[in-house]
Amino acid sequence: MKIALVSYEYAGVGKGGGIGTYMRNLATALAGRGHQVEVFTAADADEELETENTNPKVHAVASNDRYRFMDDVLPAFTQRHNATDFDLLEAPEFCADSLQIAKTFPALPHVIKLHTPTELIRDISRTYVTTASKLRFIAGALARGRKPKPFWTAAHGDTEICRHEREVTETADMILAPSQSILDIMGGRWTLQADRLMHLPNLFNPGDALLNIPPHRGEKIITFLGKLEVRKGVTTLADALPAFLKRFPDWKIEFVGRSMPYPGTGKDIKAMIDEQLAPYADSIIHTGAVEYSKIPGILENAAIIVLPSAWENYPYVCLEAMSAGRPVIGSNAGGMSEMIEDGHSGLLVPPMKSGDILKALITLATDDDKRLAIGAAARSRALDVSNTDRLMDMQEAAYAAAIENARQKQSHSIKSAEHAV
């Protein structure tokens, strides 16, 4: 098949997160199966991309605005589609990267992968803003003689992008979801036809850098990986740490990730954590944001990984930690509950519950044998859920179904037009 992948993000160029990692893995795997793959992504002209003779072939689209990429990518895609005649297009729903392409080429089979829509991110963000916090924010604004602008409501432009994301998904010929959780959530929110939905975990290749990490027998380090932001659960983890460190003073806590502002106040979350844990400052390590190449070394040094997010779709960091043979304390809200078998290949805790995080930390800190056994089971589980051959068989079946759905839709449109005449 001749397959086009359209995504603002693509791992290996300047703009890339989880979606970019997925697109890179998918493009490589599809090319490995003999498909002709072309990627359209936002990149600067001086960024090093694959050459014209490679597969996958990557096209740089000049676009510095995440929300305008849907318009910026259309000319480049149109030129290549006219020359190549793609069999199928896949894109993320986030920011509706392929919306203008879908409108311009309605007969082209169109696949959408659900990563996490803006409206869901917005709603998750609302969950950790308490009524008391809202009232304090409003009262503070009024006291300063200002009209309060609630930070927990939709930001400027969110409403339009939410509408675009819904439109591009509802009109797709096939909708893929890496977790059953997001399939259930968005299937209930949007008008998604059941026969066009498929649960298909993201491709993940752990590689030797993770799989060759030996069982942990070194320093007692608990590691958090991710942005230091409230929805990642880092402030909830911080709430659990004073009681833990008081009981286990020989353990250290490492925070790996860029610090973000606290909603409403704008205060730096790293500063908040340091203030809260000041009596235990010698036990706290701030590593900050790191290049991906350094992640295996960080995981090798860690004894326990904690990922207590409010909700996650299908986080690669969880699979990376499991592939490294490390026990993960993860949130039971979302995709981590589908990766981790609670009590066997990891521990699951309710989101935003510091007491449950504390119990899980104590469980693993007091039992070395259990910690090592869970780490070994985690590695086996990660390899099972990310079996590339099985997932690629499913991917190709989804593409075939999308092509058939598009054919039927086109046939119906033609018949309807003839009947109208």
C-alpha positions as CSV (number, residue, x, y, z in Angstrom):
1,M,0.0,0.0,0.0
2,K,1.0,3.6,-0.5
3,I,0.4,5.2,2.9
4,A,0.5,8.8,4.0
5,L,1.0,9.7,7.6
6,V,0.1,13.3,8.6
7,S,1.2,14.6,11.9
8,Y,2.5,17.9,13.3
9,E,4.7,15.8,15.6
10,Y,7.3,13.2,14.4
11,A,10.1,11.8,16.6
12,G,13.6,12.9,15.5
13,V,12.7,16.4,14.5
14,G,12.2,19.4,16.7
15,K,8.5,19.0,17.3
16,G,7.8,15.6,18.9
17,G,6.0,14.1,21.9
18,G,4.1,10.9,22.4
19,I,2.3,11.3,19.0
20,G,5.6,11.9,17.3
21,T,7.0,8.7,18.9
22,Y,4.0,6.7,17.7
23,M,4.3,8.1,14.2
24,R,8.0,7.2,14.0
25,N,7.3,3.7,15.2
26,L,4.4,3.2,12.8
27,A,6.3,4.6,9.8
28,T,9.2,2.3,10.4
29,A,7.1,-0.8,11.0
30,L,5.0,-0.1,7.9
31,A,8.0,0.3,5.7
32,G,9.4,-2.9,7.2
33,R,6.3,-4.7,5.9
34,G,7.0,-3.5,2.4
35,H,4.5,-0.5,2.3
36,Q,5.5,2.8,0.7
37,V,5.3,5.3,3.5
38,E,5.4,9.1,3.3
39,V,5.3,11.3,6.4
40,F,4.1,15.0,6.4
41,T,5.3,16.8,9.6
42,A,6.2,20.2,10.9
43,A,9.9,20.7,10.6
44,D,12.3,23.5,9.9
45,A,14.1,23.5,6.6
46,D,17.5,22.9,8.2
47,E,16.4,19.9,10.2
48,E,17.9,16.6,9.0
49,L,15.2,14.4,7.4
50,E,15.2,11.2,5.4
51,T,16.3,11.6,1.8
52,E,14.1,11.2,-1.3
53,N,15.2,7.6,-1.8
54,T,14.4,6.4,1.7
55,N,11.3,4.6,3.0
56,P,9.7,6.1,5.0
57,K,10.1,9.4,3.2
58,V,9.6,12.5,5.4
59,H,8.4,15.8,4.1
60,A,9.1,19.0,6.1
61,V,6.2,21.4,6.3
62,A,6.9,24.9,7.5
63,S,4.5,25.4,10.3
64,N,5.1,26.9,13.8
65,D,1.5,27.0,14.8
66,R,0.1,23.8,16.1
67,Y,-3.5,24.9,15.3
68,R,-2.7,26.0,11.7
69,F,-0.9,22.9,10.7
70,M,-4.1,21.5,9.1
71,D,-3.9,24.4,6.6
72,D,-0.2,24.5,6.2
73,V,0.2,20.8,5.3
74,L,-2.5,20.8,2.5
75,P,-0.3,22.2,-0.4
76,A,2.6,19.7,0.3
77,F,0.2,16.8,0.6
78,T,-1.8,17.8,-2.5
79,Q,1.3,17.9,-4.6
80,R,2.5,14.4,-3.4
81,H,-1.0,12.9,-3.6
82,N,-1.4,14.0,-7.2
83,A,1.9,12.4,-8.1
84,T,1.6,9.3,-5.9
85,D,-2.1,8.6,-5.5
86,F,-2.0,7.4,-1.9
87,D,-4.1,4.4,-0.9
88,L,-4.7,5.6,2.6
89,L,-4.1,8.4,5.1
90,E,-3.6,8.1,8.9
91,A,-3.4,11.1,11.3
92,P,-4.0,11.9,15.0
93,E,-7.3,13.4,16.1
94,F,-5.4,15.9,18.3
95,C,-5.6,19.4,16.6
96,A,-7.3,17.8,13.6
97,D,-4.1,17.7,11.6
98,S,-5.8,16.0,8.6
99,L,-9.1,17.9,8.5
100,Q,-8.4,20.1,5.4
101,I,-6.9,17.1,3.6
102,A,-10.0,15.0,4.3
103,K,-12.3,17.8,3.1
104,T,-10.2,18.3,-0.1
105,F,-9.9,14.5,-0.9
106,P,-13.2,13.0,0.5
107,A,-12.7,9.7,-1.4
108,L,-9.2,9.0,0.1
109,P,-9.6,6.4,2.9
110,H,-9.0,8.2,6.2
111,V,-7.8,6.6,9.5
112,I,-7.8,8.5,12.8
113,K,-5.8,7.4,15.8
114,L,-7.1,8.7,19.1
115,H,-4.3,10.1,21.2
116,T,-6.2,12.4,23.6
117,P,-8.7,15.0,22.4
118,T,-8.4,18.6,23.6
119,E,-11.8,18.4,25.3
120,L,-10.8,15.4,27.3
121,I,-7.5,17.0,28.4
122,R,-9.6,20.1,29.4
123,D,-12.0,18.0,31.4
124,I,-9.2,16.1,33.2
125,S,-7.6,19.4,34.1
126,R,-10.8,20.5,35.7
127,T,-11.0,17.5,38.0
128,Y,-8.1,18.7,40.2
129,V,-9.4,22.2,40.7
130,T,-11.4,22.0,43.9
131,T,-14.4,24.2,44.6
132,A,-12.4,25.9,47.4
133,S,-9.6,26.7,44.9
134,K,-12.1,28.2,42.5
135,L,-13.7,30.4,45.2
136,R,-10.3,31.6,46.4
137,F,-9.3,32.5,42.8
138,I,-12.5,34.4,42.1
139,A,-12.4,36.2,45.5
140,G,-8.8,37.2,44.9
141,A,-9.6,38.7,41.5
142,L,-12.5,40.6,42.8
143,A,-10.5,41.9,45.7
144,R,-8.0,43.3,43.2
145,G,-10.9,45.0,41.3
146,R,-10.5,42.6,38.3
147,K,-13.1,40.5,36.5
148,P,-12.2,36.9,37.2
149,K,-11.2,34.8,34.1
150,P,-11.5,31.2,35.3
151,F,-8.4,29.2,34.3
152,W,-10.3,25.9,34.5
153,T,-12.7,26.7,31.7
154,A,-12.0,26.4,28.0
155,A,-9.1,28.5,26.8
156,H,-9.4,30.9,23.8
157,G,-9.6,28.8,20.7
158,D,-10.3,25.5,22.5
159,T,-13.9,25.4,21.4
160,E,-13.1,25.6,17.7
161,I,-10.3,23.0,17.9
162,C,-12.6,20.7,19.9
163,R,-15.1,21.0,17.1
164,H,-12.5,20.3,14.5
165,E,-11.2,17.3,16.4
166,R,-14.7,15.8,16.7
167,E,-15.5,16.5,13.0
168,V,-12.3,14.8,11.7
169,T,-12.9,11.8,13.9
170,E,-16.6,11.3,13.2
171,T,-16.0,11.4,9.4
172,A,-13.1,9.0,9.4
173,D,-13.4,5.6,7.7
174,M,-11.7,3.9,10.7
175,I,-11.0,5.1,14.2
176,L,-8.2,3.4,16.2
177,A,-7.8,3.6,19.9
178,P,-4.6,2.5,21.8
179,S,-6.6,2.0,25.1
180,Q,-10.0,0.6,25.7
181,S,-10.5,3.4,28.1
182,I,-10.3,6.2,25.5
183,L,-12.5,4.1,23.2
184,D,-15.2,3.9,25.9
185,I,-14.9,7.6,26.8
186,M,-15.0,9.1,23.3
187,G,-17.3,6.5,21.9
188,G,-19.8,7.7,24.5
189,R,-19.1,11.5,23.9
190,W,-19.0,11.6,20.1
191,T,-21.1,10.0,17.4
192,L,-18.7,7.2,16.5
193,Q,-20.0,4.2,14.5
194,A,-19.3,0.9,16.3
195,D,-18.2,-0.8,13.0
196,R,-15.5,1.8,12.5
197,L,-13.9,1.5,15.9
198,M,-10.9,-0.7,16.8
199,H,-8.9,-1.1,19.9
200,L,-5.3,-1.2,18.7
201,P,-2.4,-0.5,21.2
202,N,0.4,1.7,20.0
203,L,3.5,0.1,18.5
204,F,6.4,0.0,20.9
205,N,9.9,-1.4,20.4
206,P,11.8,-1.4,23.7
207,G,15.2,-2.1,22.2
208,D,18.3,-3.6,23.9
209,A,19.0,-0.4,25.9
210,L,16.0,-1.2,28.0
211,L,15.8,-5.0,27.8
212,N,19.5,-5.4,28.8
213,I,19.1,-3.4,32.1
214,P,19.8,-5.9,34.9
215,P,17.5,-6.4,38.0
216,H,17.9,-3.5,40.4
217,R,20.2,-4.0,43.3
218,G,21.7,-0.6,43.7
219,E,20.6,2.6,45.4
220,K,17.2,3.0,46.9
221,I,15.7,5.5,44.4
222,I,12.0,6.2,43.6
223,T,11.7,8.0,40.3
224,F,8.9,10.1,38.8
225,L,9.1,10.6,35.0
226,G,7.1,13.2,33.2
227,K,6.3,16.9,33.2
228,L,6.0,18.3,36.7
229,E,2.4,19.2,36.4
230,V,-0.7,18.5,38.4
231,R,-2.5,16.2,35.9
232,K,0.6,14.0,36.0
233,G,0.0,13.4,39.7
234,V,3.3,14.8,40.8
235,T,1.8,17.1,43.5
236,T,-0.2,14.1,44.9
237,L,3.0,12.1,45.0
238,A,4.7,15.0,46.9
239,D,1.9,14.9,49.5
240,A,2.7,11.2,50.1
241,L,6.5,11.7,50.5
242,P,6.9,13.3,54.0
243,A,5.4,10.3,55.7
244,F,7.4,7.9,53.5
245,L,10.7,9.6,54.0
246,K,10.2,10.0,57.7
247,R,9.9,6.2,57.9
248,F,12.5,5.4,55.2
249,P,15.2,8.1,55.4
250,D,17.7,6.0,53.4
251,W,15.5,6.3,50.2
252,K,15.8,9.1,47.7
253,I,13.2,10.6,45.3
254,E,14.1,11.7,41.8
255,F,12.0,14.0,39.7
256,V,12.7,13.7,36.0
257,G,10.9,16.2,33.8
258,R,10.3,19.9,33.0
259,S,8.6,21.9,35.8
260,M,5.3,23.5,34.9
261,P,3.3,26.3,36.6
262,Y,0.5,25.4,39.0
263,P,-2.9,26.2,37.6
264,G,-4.3,29.5,38.6
265,T,-1.4,30.7,40.8
266,G,1.3,30.2,38.2
267,K,3.8,29.1,40.9
268,D,6.5,26.8,39.7
269,I,5.7,23.2,40.8
270,K,9.3,22.3,41.4
271,A,9.5,25.2,43.9
272,M,6.3,24.0,45.5
273,I,7.7,20.5,45.9
274,D,11.0,21.8,47.4
275,E,9.1,24.0,49.9
276,Q,6.8,21.1,50.9
277,L,9.8,18.7,51.2
278,A,12.3,21.1,52.7
279,P,12.9,18.9,55.8
280,Y,13.9,16.1,53.5
281,A,15.9,18.2,51.0
282,D,18.9,15.8,51.1
283,S,16.6,13.0,49.8
284,I,15.3,15.0,46.8
285,I,16.9,14.9,43.3
286,H,15.7,17.2,40.5
287,T,17.1,16.0,37.2
288,G,14.8,18.2,35.0
289,A,14.1,17.5,31.4
290,V,16.4,15.0,29.7
291,E,17.0,13.7,26.2
292,Y,15.4,10.3,25.4
293,S,18.9,8.7,25.2
294,K,19.3,9.2,28.9
295,I,16.1,7.5,30.0
296,P,17.6,3.9,30.1
297,G,20.3,5.1,32.5
298,I,17.7,6.8,34.7
299,L,15.6,3.7,34.8
300,E,18.6,1.5,35.5
301,N,19.4,3.6,38.6
302,A,15.7,3.5,39.8
303,A,14.3,0.9,42.2
304,I,10.6,2.0,41.8
305,I,8.9,4.1,39.1
306,V,5.8,6.2,40.1
307,L,3.3,7.4,37.5
308,P,0.2,8.6,39.4
309,S,-1.5,10.6,36.6
310,A,-5.1,11.8,36.8
311,W,-5.6,9.9,33.5
312,E,-3.4,8.6,30.7
313,N,-4.3,7.1,27.3
314,Y,-1.4,4.9,26.5
315,P,1.8,6.3,28.1
316,Y,5.1,5.1,26.5
317,V,6.9,5.9,29.7
318,C,5.0,3.1,31.5
319,L,6.1,0.5,28.9
320,E,9.6,1.9,29.0
321,A,9.9,1.4,32.7
322,M,8.3,-2.1,32.5
323,S,10.7,-3.1,29.7
324,A,13.5,-2.0,32.0
325,G,12.3,-4.5,34.6
326,R,11.2,-1.9,37.0
327,P,8.0,-2.1,39.1
328,V,5.6,0.7,38.3
329,I,3.1,2.3,40.6
330,G,0.6,3.6,38.1
331,S,-2.8,5.2,37.9
332,N,-5.8,2.8,37.5
333,A,-7.5,5.5,35.4
334,G,-6.9,4.9,31.7
335,G,-4.4,2.9,29.7
336,M,-1.9,2.0,32.5
337,S,-4.6,-0.3,34.0
338,E,-4.5,-2.2,30.6
339,M,-0.7,-2.5,30.7
340,I,-0.3,-3.4,34.3
341,E,-1.7,-6.5,36.0
342,D,-2.2,-5.2,39.5
343,G,-0.1,-6.9,42.1
344,H,1.7,-9.0,39.5
345,S,3.4,-6.8,36.9
346,G,3.0,-3.5,38.8
347,L,0.7,-1.8,41.3
348,L,-2.3,0.3,40.4
349,V,-3.6,3.2,42.6
350,P,-6.6,5.5,42.3
351,P,-5.6,8.9,40.8
352,M,-5.0,11.9,43.0
353,K,-5.0,9.7,46.2
354,S,-1.7,10.3,48.2
355,G,-2.6,7.7,50.8
356,D,-2.8,5.0,48.3
357,I,0.5,6.0,46.7
358,L,2.0,5.9,50.2
359,K,0.7,2.4,50.8
360,A,2.1,1.2,47.5
361,L,5.5,2.7,48.1
362,I,5.7,1.1,51.5
363,T,4.7,-2.3,50.0
364,L,7.6,-2.2,47.5
365,A,10.2,-0.5,49.8
366,T,9.8,-3.2,52.5
367,D,10.0,-6.3,50.3
368,D,13.0,-6.6,48.0
369,D,11.9,-10.0,46.7
370,K,8.5,-8.7,45.8
371,R,10.0,-5.6,44.1
372,L,12.3,-7.7,42.0
373,A,9.6,-10.2,41.1
374,I,7.2,-7.5,40.0
375,G,10.0,-6.0,37.9
376,A,10.6,-9.3,36.1
377,A,6.9,-9.8,35.5
378,A,6.7,-6.2,34.2
379,R,9.3,-6.8,31.5
380,S,7.5,-10.0,30.3
381,R,4.2,-8.1,30.3
382,A,5.6,-5.2,28.3
383,L,6.9,-7.6,25.6
384,D,3.6,-9.3,25.4
385,V,1.4,-6.2,25.0
386,S,3.8,-4.6,22.5
387,N,4.3,-7.7,20.2
388,T,5.0,-6.0,16.9
389,D,4.0,-8.8,14.6
390,R,0.6,-9.1,16.2
391,L,0.0,-5.4,16.3
392,M,1.0,-4.9,12.7
393,D,-1.4,-7.7,11.6
394,M,-4.1,-5.7,13.3
395,Q,-2.9,-2.5,11.8
396,E,-3.1,-3.9,8.3
397,A,-6.5,-5.3,8.9
398,A,-7.7,-1.9,10.1
399,Y,-6.3,-0.3,6.9
400,A,-8.1,-2.9,4.7
401,A,-11.4,-2.2,6.6
402,A,-10.9,1.6,6.2
403,I,-10.4,1.2,2.4
404,E,-13.6,-0.9,2.2
405,N,-15.6,1.5,4.3
406,A,-14.4,4.4,2.1
407,R,-15.4,2.4,-1.0
408,Q,-18.9,1.8,0.4
409,K,-19.3,5.4,1.4
410,Q,-18.3,6.6,-2.0
411,S,-20.6,4.1,-3.7
412,H,-23.5,5.3,-1.5
413,S,-22.7,8.9,-2.4
414,I,-22.8,8.2,-6.1
415,K,-26.1,6.3,-5.8
416,S,-27.6,9.1,-3.8
417,A,-26.5,11.7,-6.4
418,E,-28.0,9.6,-9.2
419,H,-31.2,9.1,-7.3
420,A,-31.4,12.9,-6.7
421,V,-31.1,13.5,-10.5
